């Protein structure tokens, strides 16, 4: 991740390919999230915040290990798992009541 910005800035073909892959993966992620909404796991995907939520989750997932390289230890499994808790914290207000009812016995720490 550290060198990514420099590489993409210097190589327009690589930047274009990275952007194309990003758009495709975000579309796939959107389809997956819409299926979660259809299954009642998250609230409606029609809400105006949905795209921003997905992009935010993507950014967290994509950059968590780089974040740990700066402020933590990416070789520590507990710190890597903390990234899951960060994602769940962002998702929490958007999870459906049905999801919480089905998963209330699992506890707050995935």
N, C-alpha and C positions, 0 to 999 in steps of 0.2 A: 504493500500500500504506500510505503514511503516514496517510492520512485514512480508510482503510477502517474501522478500529475505531470512530472517532468517528461516522462515517456510520451504521454498523450499530447502534450504541448508541442513536442519536437516532431512527432510523426502523425501527419494528418490522416493517413490511411489507417493506422492503428486506432486513432481517435474515432474515426468513422465506424470502424468495426466494433469498437467497444460500445459506442452509442447504439448501434444496431442490436447488439446482443442485450444491452440494458433494456431497450424498448421491448424486445421480444420476451425477455424474462419478466418484466413488469406486467406485460399483457397476460402471461401465464399465471403470475401471482394474482392478478386481478380475477381471472377465471376461478382460481382456487378459492379466493376470498369470497367470491359470489356464491360458490357452492357451500361455503360455511354459512353464509347468510341464508341461503335456501334451506339448509339443514337446521336453522335456528340456533346456531352457535354464536353468531354475532348479529347485531342489529342490522337492519336493512342496508343493503349496498347502494340504495338510491340516494341516501343522504349526501349532502354536498361535501361533507368532510371525508368521505370514503377514499377518494383518490389521494388526498393529503396524508391520510392515515397509512395507506399502503406504501406511499413513498417514504414516509418516516420510518416505518418498519424495515423497509429495504435498506435504508441508510444505516440503521442500527446494525442489522445483520451483516451488511457488507463491510462495515468498518470496526466491528467490535474487537477483532484481534489486533488491528493496528492501534486501537485505543489502549489495549492492554500492554502493548509494547512500550507505550509512552508512560502510562501511569500504574502499571501492574506487572503481572507475570503471565504471559500467554501460555506457559508450560504448566501452569497450575490449573488442574481440572475444576476446582471450585470457582476460580475467577472466570473461567470460560463459561461455566454454568450460570454465573451471575448475569451473563448476557441474556439468558432465557428469562430471568426474573425481570430484567429491564423491559424486554419485549412484552411480557405479561402485564407489567405495570402500565405500559402504553395502551395495551389492548383492554385492560380492565373495565374502563367506563363504557366500552362498546360491546362487551360480552353480554349475552342474553341472560335473563333470569333462568331460563331452562338450562343453560349451560351450567350456571352455578348450582342449580338443584341436582344436576347429574354428577357434578364433580366436587360437591361440598365435603366429601369424606377424604379427598386426596390431599388436603392441606394447601397452604399458600406457596410452598417452595417446590417448584417442579424439578 
